[in-house]
Amino acid sequence: ALADDISFSPSIAVRAEYDDNVYYTRAFKISDYLTRIKPAFTLDWKTELLDIRSSFDVDIQRYADEKDMDREDQPYNLDGSYQVTERMAVTGNASYAKDTTLESELAETGLTGNPLQDRQRYTGGMGFSYGLSEVSDIGVNYNHTKTDYDWEGNVDYDMDSLSLSFNSRFNNQLDVFTVQPHFYHYD
């Protein structure tokens, strides 16, 4: 008898849209019909000590007239944690995303203006946490992100982040006091 809990969840979403401003411009607005097909699946594996979560999907977008806007966005994620001892845990994450900047930068920054271009983003990180008591813990996390653009008008960049954390839960076990200094470096 295994104590593993394995979950596999496939899905597919299909939708049709009408967009009255395909390129997000103030002047020369172009409208078109869009069909989106999104096959995806998640695979999770959990034991008493190990917890791994993954998701994979492809967002296929096809326009009726504006064929240069057709694209396939692909985000892939893998996260995991391992309980080394009763108080100590290690975590890790990795992700890859291939998308286009028109919608993704609008969602991330609220700004548009760059031409439609492909972008690839690689992310990886690891962390460590230790329980000081039943209500408090400390931890450290490191993440690295590499972003590459196809268009030479954008600058590729790397980002490293390091954070320390102290968490303490109040008596009601719902509210948490957190101190989390962090350091970011862009290159």
C-alpha positions in Angstrom: 0.0 0.0 0.0 1.6 3.2 -1.2 0.9 6.6 0.5 1.3 8.4 -2.8 -1.4 10.8 -4.1 -1.1 11.2 -7.8 -3.4 13.5 -9.8 -3.5 13.9 -13.6 -5.9 16.4 -14.9 -6.2 16.9 -18.7 -8.3 19.7 -20.1 -9.1 21.5 -23.3 -10.8 24.9 -23.8 -12.1 26.2 -27.0 -13.5 29.7 -27.5 -14.3 32.2 -30.2 -13.8 35.9 -29.8 -14.3 39.2 -31.6 -11.6 41.8 -31.0 -12.3 45.4 -32.2 -8.7 46.5 -31.7 -6.3 43.6 -32.5 -3.1 45.6 -32.3 -4.1 47.8 -29.2 -3.6 51.1 -31.1 -5.3 54.4 -30.8 -5.5 55.1 -34.5 -6.0 52.6 -37.3 -8.0 50.1 -35.3 -8.3 46.7 -36.9 -11.0 44.3 -35.9 -10.9 40.5 -36.4 -12.4 37.2 -35.2 -10.2 35.0 -33.1 -10.3 31.2 -32.3 -8.5 30.0 -29.3 -7.8 26.3 -28.5 -6.0 25.5 -25.2 -5.1 21.9 -24.5 -3.5 21.6 -21.0 -2.8 19.1 -18.2 -1.6 19.2 -14.7 0.3 16.3 -13.0 0.7 16.4 -9.2 2.5 13.8 -7.0 2.3 14.0 -3.3 3.7 11.8 -0.6 4.1 12.4 3.1 7.5 14.1 2.5 7.5 15.1 -1.2 5.1 17.4 -3.1 5.6 17.9 -6.9 3.2 20.1 -9.0 3.5 20.5 -12.7 1.4 22.2 -15.4 1.8 22.2 -19.2 -0.4 24.0 -21.7 -0.4 25.5 -25.2 -2.6 28.5 -26.1 -3.2 28.3 -29.9 -4.6 31.5 -31.3 -5.8 31.8 -34.9 -7.2 35.0 -36.5 -9.6 35.0 -39.4 -7.9 37.8 -41.4 -4.8 39.0 -39.5 -2.7 35.9 -40.1 0.5 37.6 -38.9 -1.1 37.6 -35.4 -1.5 33.8 -35.2 0.6 32.4 -32.4 1.1 29.6 -29.9 1.9 30.6 -26.3 3.5 27.8 -24.2 3.9 28.1 -20.4 5.4 25.1 -18.6 5.8 25.0 -14.8 7.3 22.5 -12.3 7.3 23.2 -8.5 8.3 20.9 -5.7 9.1 20.7 -2.0 10.7 18.1 0.2 10.3 17.8 4.0 13.8 16.9 5.1 13.0 16.8 8.8 10.0 17.7 10.8 11.1 21.4 10.9 13.2 21.7 7.7 12.0 21.8 4.1 13.6 22.5 0.7 11.8 23.8 -2.3 12.5 24.2 -6.0 10.9 25.6 -9.1 11.5 25.7 -12.8 9.5 27.2 -15.6 9.7 28.0 -19.3 7.4 30.3 -21.3 7.4 31.0 -25.0 4.9 33.7 -25.7 4.4 37.0 -27.6 4.8 40.4 -26.0 1.7 42.2 -27.1 -0.7 40.6 -24.6 1.8 39.4 -22.0 3.4 42.8 -21.6 -0.1 44.4 -21.4 -1.0 41.9 -18.6 2.4 42.3 -16.8 2.9 46.1 -17.1 -0.4 47.6 -18.4 1.6 49.1 -21.3 1.7 48.3 -25.0 3.6 49.9 -27.8 6.2 47.3 -28.7 5.6 45.4 -31.9 4.4 41.8 -31.8 7.5 39.7 -31.0 8.3 36.3 -29.6 9.8 36.1 -26.1 11.3 33.2 -24.2 11.6 33.2 -20.4 13.5 30.6 -18.3 13.1 30.7 -14.6 14.6 28.5 -11.9 14.9 28.7 -8.1 15.4 27.0 -4.8 14.6 27.7 -1.2 15.0 26.5 2.3 12.8 27.0 5.4 13.2 26.0 9.0 10.5 26.0 11.7 11.8 27.8 14.8 8.7 26.9 16.8 5.1 25.9 16.2 4.2 29.4 15.2 7.3 30.9 13.6 9.8 30.0 10.8 12.7 31.4 8.8 13.7 30.9 5.2 15.8 31.9 2.3 14.8 31.8 -1.4 16.8 32.4 -4.6 15.4 32.7 -8.1 17.1 33.3 -11.5 15.2 34.5 -14.6 16.5 34.8 -18.2 14.4 36.6 -20.8 15.2 36.6 -24.5 13.4 38.6 -27.1 13.5 37.9 -30.9 13.3 41.6 -31.8 16.6 43.4 -31.5 14.8 46.6 -30.3 14.2 44.9 -26.9 17.1 44.2 -24.6 17.5 40.6 -23.3 18.0 40.5 -19.5 18.7 38.3 -16.6 17.3 38.8 -13.1 18.5 37.3 -9.8 16.6 37.7 -6.6 17.4 36.6 -3.1 15.0 36.9 -0.2 15.2 36.1 3.5 12.0 35.7 5.5 10.7 35.5 9.1 7.1 34.5 9.7 5.2 34.4 12.9 1.5 33.4 13.2 -0.7 35.1 15.7 -2.8 33.2 18.3 -5.8 33.0 15.9 -3.5 31.0 13.5 -4.9 33.1 10.6 -2.9 36.3 10.7 0.8 36.2 10.0 3.5 38.8 10.8 6.2 38.6 8.1 9.6 40.4 7.7 11.1 39.7 4.2 14.1 41.7 3.1 15.0 41.0 -0.5 17.7 41.8 -3.1 17.1 42.1 -6.9 19.8 42.4 -9.6 19.1 43.0 -13.3 21.7 42.5 -16.0 
